[in-house]
């Protein structure tokens, strides 16, 4: 059963587990599990994805309960403050200062660079007495990110561009640190979680804030490396 975080007459939100795809595509095909079908079967009606989450990312995922509600949600403007999305990630190295990243990005699907904007903020840092590569210790930072645009893999690419790739990111990350986490802690996933989604409700005009608790594996890895997060 999917964990339902919010539901009204127009929208429903779940805490998507890492590894679950949102919907089928030409790349994924249909021979897998998808959140859109699981939620449809769970509540007994069709649902419409309001936004994207990478397969490996956990956290808040919102669906509309009608095509009209979906269309209205798509009209919300992130940069005008009608939407605020917050993410937590565990990254390589010590990010020392908060920063607004505005570097254009290009993922594997895009043919051209696209403008993107993400605010990143360090929450906690740790240094482990574990050698990785040419270094005798390993440094990590728990980072909160707020994307102001919605480009594919935006947070992952902006953090990599700052030389702080997300741990467990097999496409844009550092395989040496990814492998160390797997071997040392026996935990393997992209350490990126959609923590909260706040938006102006298109029908009521009220501000809705939906939060997704960190999954147990994320809590466990933070505990193992000595980062306290409440």
C-alpha positions in Angstrom: 0.0 0.0 0.0 1.2 3.5 -0.9 1.6 5.9 2.0 -1.1 8.7 1.3 0.0 12.0 2.8 -2.9 14.2 1.6 -6.2 13.9 -0.2 -9.1 16.1 -1.1 -11.7 16.3 -3.9 -9.0 17.4 -6.4 -5.6 16.1 -5.4 -3.9 13.2 -3.7 -0.2 13.0 -2.6 1.9 10.0 -1.6 5.3 9.4 -0.1 6.8 7.6 -3.1 9.4 5.0 -2.2 12.8 5.0 -3.9 12.9 2.6 -6.9 9.2 3.1 -7.9 8.6 4.7 -11.3 5.9 7.3 -11.6 4.4 6.2 -15.0 5.4 4.2 -18.1 7.4 5.8 -20.9 9.0 4.8 -24.2 12.2 4.1 -22.1 10.6 2.1 -19.3 8.0 0.2 -21.2 5.0 -1.2 -19.2 6.5 -4.4 -17.7 7.3 -2.8 -14.3 5.6 -1.4 -11.3 4.3 2.2 -11.5 3.0 4.6 -8.9 0.2 5.8 -11.2 -1.3 2.3 -11.5 -0.7 1.3 -7.9 -2.5 4.4 -6.6 -5.3 4.0 -9.1 -5.9 0.5 -7.9 -5.6 1.5 -4.2 -8.2 4.3 -4.3 -10.3 2.9 -7.2 -10.1 5.8 -9.6 -7.8 7.2 -12.3 -5.1 9.7 -11.3 -3.0 12.2 -13.2 0.6 13.0 -12.3 1.1 16.7 -11.4 4.9 16.6 -11.6 7.9 14.3 -11.9 10.1 12.4 -9.5 13.0 10.3 -10.7 12.6 6.6 -10.1 15.4 6.6 -7.5 14.1 9.6 -5.6 11.7 9.2 -2.7 9.2 11.6 -1.2 6.2 13.8 -2.0 4.5 13.0 -5.3 1.2 14.7 -6.2 -1.5 13.4 -8.5 -4.7 15.1 -9.7 -8.0 13.3 -9.5 -9.3 14.8 -12.8 -7.8 16.1 -16.0 -9.2 19.6 -15.1 -7.4 19.6 -11.8 -4.2 18.4 -13.5 -4.4 21.3 -16.0 -4.9 23.9 -13.3 -2.0 22.5 -11.3 0.3 22.8 -14.3 -0.5 26.6 -14.4 1.1 27.2 -11.0 4.3 29.2 -11.2 7.2 28.1 -9.2 9.2 31.3 -9.6 6.3 33.5 -8.5 6.1 31.6 -5.2 3.0 29.6 -6.0 5.0 26.4 -5.5 7.8 25.6 -3.1 9.6 22.2 -3.4 12.3 21.2 -0.8 14.6 18.2 -1.2 17.2 16.6 1.1 20.3 14.9 -0.3 23.6 13.5 1.0 26.5 14.7 -1.1 30.2 14.2 -1.4 32.5 16.8 0.2 31.8 19.7 2.5 29.5 22.2 1.2 30.3 25.2 3.3 27.9 28.0 2.2 24.4 28.3 0.8 24.3 29.3 -2.8 21.9 30.0 -5.6 22.9 27.8 -8.6 21.9 29.3 -12.0 24.1 27.4 -14.3 22.4 26.1 -17.5 22.2 22.3 -17.5 22.0 19.5 -20.0 20.9 16.0 -19.1 21.2 12.9 -21.3 17.8 13.5 -22.9 18.3 17.1 -23.9 20.0 18.3 -27.1 20.7 21.8 -25.8 21.5 23.4 -22.5 18.5 24.8 -20.6 18.3 27.5 -17.9 17.8 26.2 -14.4 17.9 27.7 -10.9 18.3 25.9 -7.6 19.0 27.2 -4.1 21.3 24.8 -2.0 21.9 25.0 1.7 24.2 22.9 3.9 22.5 21.5 7.0 25.2 19.2 8.5 28.7 18.0 7.7 30.7 15.0 8.7 34.1 13.6 8.1 34.6 9.8 8.3 37.9 8.0 9.0 37.4 5.9 5.8 39.8 6.1 2.9 38.3 6.6 -0.5 40.4 6.9 -3.6 43.5 9.0 -2.8 42.1 10.4 0.4 42.4 8.9 3.9 39.1 10.4 5.1 35.7 10.9 3.4 33.6 14.1 3.8 29.9 14.4 3.3 27.2 17.1 3.7 23.4 16.9 4.2 22.0 19.4 1.8 18.6 21.1 1.5 17.7 22.2 -2.1 14.9 24.3 -3.5 14.5 24.2 -7.3 13.0 27.3 -8.8 12.7 25.6 -12.2 11.7 22.1 -13.1 14.3 20.6 -15.4 15.0 16.9 -15.5 17.7 15.9 -13.1 18.1 19.5 -12.1 19.2 19.1 -8.5 21.5 16.2 -9.4 23.2 18.2 -12.1 23.5 21.4 -10.1 25.1 19.6 -7.2 27.5 17.8 -9.4 28.4 21.2 -11.0 29.3 22.4 -7.6 31.6 19.4 -7.2 29.2 17.9 -4.6 27.5 15.0 -6.5 24.8 13.1 -4.6 25.9 9.8 -3.1 24.3 6.8 -4.9 23.9 8.7 -8.1 25.1 6.2 -10.7 24.7 8.6 -13.6 26.2 11.8 -12.4 27.9 10.7 -9.1 31.3 9.5 -7.9 31.5 5.7 -8.2 34.2 5.4 -5.6 32.0 6.9 -2.9 29.0 5.1 -4.2 30.8 1.8 -3.9 32.2 2.6 -0.5 28.6 3.2 0.9 27.5 -0.1 -0.6 30.4 -2.1 0.8 30.7 -0.4 4.2 27.0 0.3 5.0 25.3 -2.2 2.7 22.8 0.5 1.6 22.4 1.3 -2.1 20.2 4.0 -3.4 20.2 7.6 -4.6 20.2 9.6 -1.4 17.7 12.2 -2.6 14.3 12.8 -1.0 11.5 15.1 -1.9 10.9 16.5 1.6 8.0 18.8 1.1 5.7 20.4 -1.5 3.9 23.6 -0.8 1.4 25.1 -3.3 -1.5 27.5 -3.7 -4.5 25.2 -4.2 -5.9 26.1 -7.7 -9.6 25.6 -6.5 -9.6 26.9 -2.9 -6.8 29.5 -3.1 -5.4 28.2 0.2 -1.8 27.3 0.8 -1.3 23.5 1.1 1.9 22.1 2.6 2.6 18.4 2.3 5.6 16.8 4.0 7.1 13.3 3.6 9.0 11.8 6.4 12.4 10.5 5.6 12.3 6.8 4.7 13.9 4.3 7.1 16.9 3.6 4.9 17.6 7.4 4.7 17.3 7.7 8.5 19.6 4.7 8.9 22.4 6.0 6.7 22.4 9.4 8.4 22.6 7.6 11.8 25.4 5.3 10.6 27.6 8.3 9.4 26.8 10.4 12.5 24.5 13.1 11.1 21.5 14.1 13.3 18.5 15.2 11.4 15.1 16.0 13.1 
